[in-house]
Amino acid sequence: MDARRGFHGDLEILQQDLLRMGALVEESIFKAIRALTDQNEALAEQVLAGDDAIDEMEIDIETRSLRLIALQQPMAGDLRILGTTLKAVTDLERMADHSVDIAKVVLRMNKQPWVKPLIDIPRMAHIVEEMVRDSLTAFIRRDVALADTLAARDDEVDGLYGQIFRELLSLMISTPVAVEQATQLLMVAQNLERVGDHATNIGEWVIYMVDGVRRDLNI
């Protein structure tokens, strides 16, 4: 009995650590987009500097999860929680990598004047940030209904990405001098679209964790 209580205590700590990692990832995405919209290179540097801590958290949570699986041989629901934790931590780390890529775009652009106002990219970022937050809320609350909402928002993000792509492509054709900046902004949009995909992945794993059923929300 004491061993099982210890196991469930360790499991709870793991989940709280996953949420702490998620909070760092959310902050990284927010800072990367704020660095872009404000052309704030110092803030972009903060995103790059903070990535090591996120990477270390991923390794730590993975190691402890695998140790619990090996030593405790959990069954059914507990095993699904650990499996979901392992999957979610990977998605979170990749989200952080995408925010780093956005921060690098900010540094490459070197405060160039905008060739067009930034409208859709901040809209896209706002949706993606909410998706990340809700995917983690769904995880901690075991909320399948909230996880399900990620699919529709991922479609909205994909739609915005398509719109941004078409507008930037048109700009590159009509204004050759804008090609370099438009290419960089397209990379930002691609990275945001990928963050949305990773948030949706976490939603899929939450559904599996609760119901034991795999469902594809990225259709």
N, C-alpha and C positions, 0 to 999 in steps of 0.2 A: 504493500500500500504506500509506504514512504517513497519507494522508488518511483511509483506512478505519479505521486504528487510532485516529486522532483522533476520528472519528465514534463509534466504539464506546466510547471513553473518555467522550465527552460523554453518550452514552446511559446509561452506567452511573451517572454523576454525577446525571443527571436522576432515575433510579429511586431513588437514595439520598435525594435531596431530597424525593421523593414520600413516602418512608417517614418522613422527619423531619417533614413536614407532618402525616402520619397520626398520629404520636406526639403532636403538639400537639392534634390533634382529639380523640384518645382522652383526653388530660388534661383538655380542656375539658368533655367529656361527664361524666367522673368528678367533676370539681369542681362542675359544675352540680347533679348528683344529690346529692352530699355536702352542698352548700349547702342543698338542699331538706330532706333528712332531718335535718340539724343546725340548720336555720333560721339559717344563717350568712350574713348579708348581705355581710360583707366578702369571703367566698369567691365569692359571686355577682358582686360587682363585679370580681373578678379575671377571671372568665369574660368579662365585657363588655370589659374592658381588653385582653385577649389576642386579641380577634377581629381586630383590624387586622393583626397579624402574620400570621395565617392567610390573610387576604385578599391580602396582599402576596405571600405564597408562591405562592398560586394564580396570580396574574398573571405572576410570574416564571417558573414552570414552564411555563405555557401559552405564553408568549412564546418561550422557548428551544426548546420542542417544535416549534412552528410554524416557527421559523427552521431547525431541522434538516431538517424536511420540505422546506422551500423550497430550501435550499442543497444538501442531500445527495441528495434524491430517492430515499429508501430504498425497497427492494422487500420484498415478502413478509413474513417474520417481523419484520424491523426496523420496517417500517411499522405492523404490528399492535401492536408494543410502544408506539410513539409514539401511535397512536390510542387505545390503552387508557390510557396516561398522561394524555392530554387528557380522557378521560371520567372517570377516577378522580379527578383533581384537582377536577373540578366537583362530583362526589358528596361528596368530603371537605369542600369549602367549605360545601356545603349542610348537612352534618352539624353543622358548627361553628355555623351559623346557628340550627339547632334547639337546640343547647346554650345559645346566647345567649337564645333564647326561654324556655327553662326557667329560666335565671338571672333573667330579668325577672319571671317568676311569683313567684320567691322574694322579690324586692323588693316586688312588689305586695301579697303576703300579709302582709308586715310583722310576722312572728313571731306570727301568730294561733295560738291553741291548736288542735290538730288535732281535727276533728270525728270522725275515725276513725283508728285506727292505720295507718301506711303499711306495707303488707306487699307487695302485688302490684307496686307501682311500682318499689321497689328490686329485686325479682326480675326484672322486665322489663328494667330498666337493666343488670343484671348480664349477661343474655343478649346484649343489644345491644352492650355493650362488648366481649364476646368475639367477636361477629360482626365488628365493625370490625377488631379485631386479626387475626382469621383471614383476613379478606378481603385484608389487606395482606401477610400471610404467604404466602397462596396466590399473590399477585402476584409476590413476589420469588422464590419457589421454583418458580414455574410449576406449581403443584400443583392440577390439575383436580379430584382427589378431594376435597381440602379445600374448594375452591370449591363443589362440589356439596353439601356439608353445610350450606351457608348456607340452602338452601331449607327444610329441615325446621325449622331454628331460626327462620326468618322466620314459618313457620306457627305456631310456639309463641308468638312475640311477638304475632302477630295474635290468637291465642286469648286471651292475657292482656289485650290491649287490649279485646276484646269483653267479658270478664269485668269489667274495671274500669269500662267504660262502663255496664254494666247495674247494677252496685253503686252507682255514683255517681248514676245516674238515679233509682234507688230511694230513695237518701238524699235527693235534692232533693225528691222527691214527699212523703216522710214527714216531712222536717225542713226547712221553708222557710228557717230561719235559716242552714242550711248551704249554700244554693244558691251563694253567691258563692265560697266555698272549694272546693266540689265542682267548679264550673266551671273554676277555676284548675287543679285537679288533673287534670281531664280534658284540659286543654291540655297538661300535662306528658306524659300518656300518649300523646296524639296525636303529640307531637314525638318521643318515643322510638320509636313505631311507624314514623315516617318515617325515622329514622336506620337502623332495621333494613332498610327498603326500599333505602336508598342503599348499605348494605353489601352487600346481595344484588346490586345493580346491578354493583358492582365484581367480584363473583364471576362474573357473566355475562360481563363483559369479559375476565376472566382466561381463561375457557374459550375465548372467541373468539381471544384472543392466542395460546394454545397450539395449539388445534385448527383455528382458522379457521372455526369454526361458531358461529352465534348460537343460544343456548338461553335460553328464558325461565324463570328460577327463581322468579319471582313469580306462580306459577299458583295 
